[in-house]
């Protein structure tokens, strides 16, 4: 997901940044001597996730499900885990986050890496159509098989990066025995012993296209000691298609880019996957999302279209907000 969550590196740590899964990867470890080995392990893990879960690779396991014609097929444990996370997110958000939006994303022109989408103004016909729905997908954890109805295309974009960050952070912390932060496009997961004062992460609204001007406006600094933090938004990952202004957050009820009173939502949760599902669902739910997040006990920061910041209990107080 597009995010303005930026890990701030403590002095005693070491960090490395590169690109994978179509986004920026940031790795920070509390033992500088272990950075190289952790980086290699992370790169291998993300390559495996890409081969299993990418919607943009014709040779991925996920893409292969397009041709199964509703037959149950065995999938790798990695893809089964990713699908389980996606289906759980759909259930816990009441379907606001739904992995069956793949065809809707394709129809909007988001059918390849975002850098290519932004460069192409192909004609797009906006059609109001409810997505098939996550309940049409059957995952059998005992047999490791999944059944996807014919014509249904899956998209794990709302959960896969955050899940991959959770999985990578836990793997690296257990292997290296140090504190680890993994951020994939700003979806941030931490594991192991944190630095003194916790992992300091700057959360700021993104008001322009990815890769253009830096974030502007008020920001909050969050100290994270465990779990994850994610931000979802409608303003940064935008493109034009056939004269339409489009973005990547799709409302499963319409199959179209969501129209939300919020431009970004940031959430902290026990896992980055839970945080990302909640932040995306809040955009889809729209008005009243802050009440929904409060009922779930999730600290959150919601920014309206005009820049007003709304927070839920547990988020750093307004006094922690600062100007750029």
Steps between C-alpha positions, in 0.01 A plus 500: 500500500605855447625639825672790666638293787876556510726314747746738668830323559648505853876555518581146614334331204588434138266529203477413135245608238419356157202405285298181470134406453456829314575708808773626731646247742663629818682273742633619835681280754628575850828314435688662207721194461194296399364739238655326199380151590152627590479691174582188298242296690238772450569518125455123471175511698353780289595320179304197622201719588511662156509164322202381703278804539561748217202600286739650244705187422359252250710226662387560859299247699224757544472559125477124444175497698339696214503183289366248753135543388358450848690178572671454838877515455787452739709809569829556679493556879616857434207587272258314728617717789465818295149401393404418858611848609301660216183303580535578871533870416183480293311332783619738775424811291154383394614469139639854475834342410435229243754295301257444209554854363762386248279541194384842621863611539578377148199690363635819656833449322694389806618176342878544524762675712381844607790682333370368166137576583581868558664528157204362304170682442307212348122534465315385812129431519372537855231240567308469826525133591522329838801273532435123525567499875752325720254230607517353148861395565559175687827429678546160663788526748509123557554408135674823399257549213315808382193530280450820301181523287546540128526867403614612845844662512670547835700802613692484827617861486310602814672238716802334338765768557401549863492123557839466331639772729367316808640169382839646407543694825422189708729280289794742513466569872490127579796426272720796591401538864474878479232764458368529144279745315371417152310762303344420162369818345457631854306200627720443802550194720744466790626200694766418756639736763428861392745789539481712811183706475353264241505528121423863417278528192387823342143490369415774252234565242594449135336763280667439163595213269751242619853608419413868461513762777570380855207477745368837618298611804469380861658174604514278808788297636401158630713279723446137397627216721318211337243413237449722201395834362344569160361795308254481210407797283330614183721796409844361418451191282287674238496496121292613206318253277288611209458844654404363844689567822550157657658351810571149631256467792200317354160481667389135469136615494550691174823376343607866470753717684357579840359845569594564859497801735852389603810547288727294727450269796782368720446213745716317754414138581638171627619423147569711196248289306227588750603867492490514120166322476352745750645810334372393157160402639469839670533672162231275355266538798533879481302710747499337841820304440655662806220352713555157345873517574432613856268201558782273384740669743737602220703822534456693176559833330253600229550802274202656324509634146557852631784390730319480833656234724274269702646244742363207699591411861855373532646709220758763608319810620462814287796646684723250323393634162751735341525716191727416209 
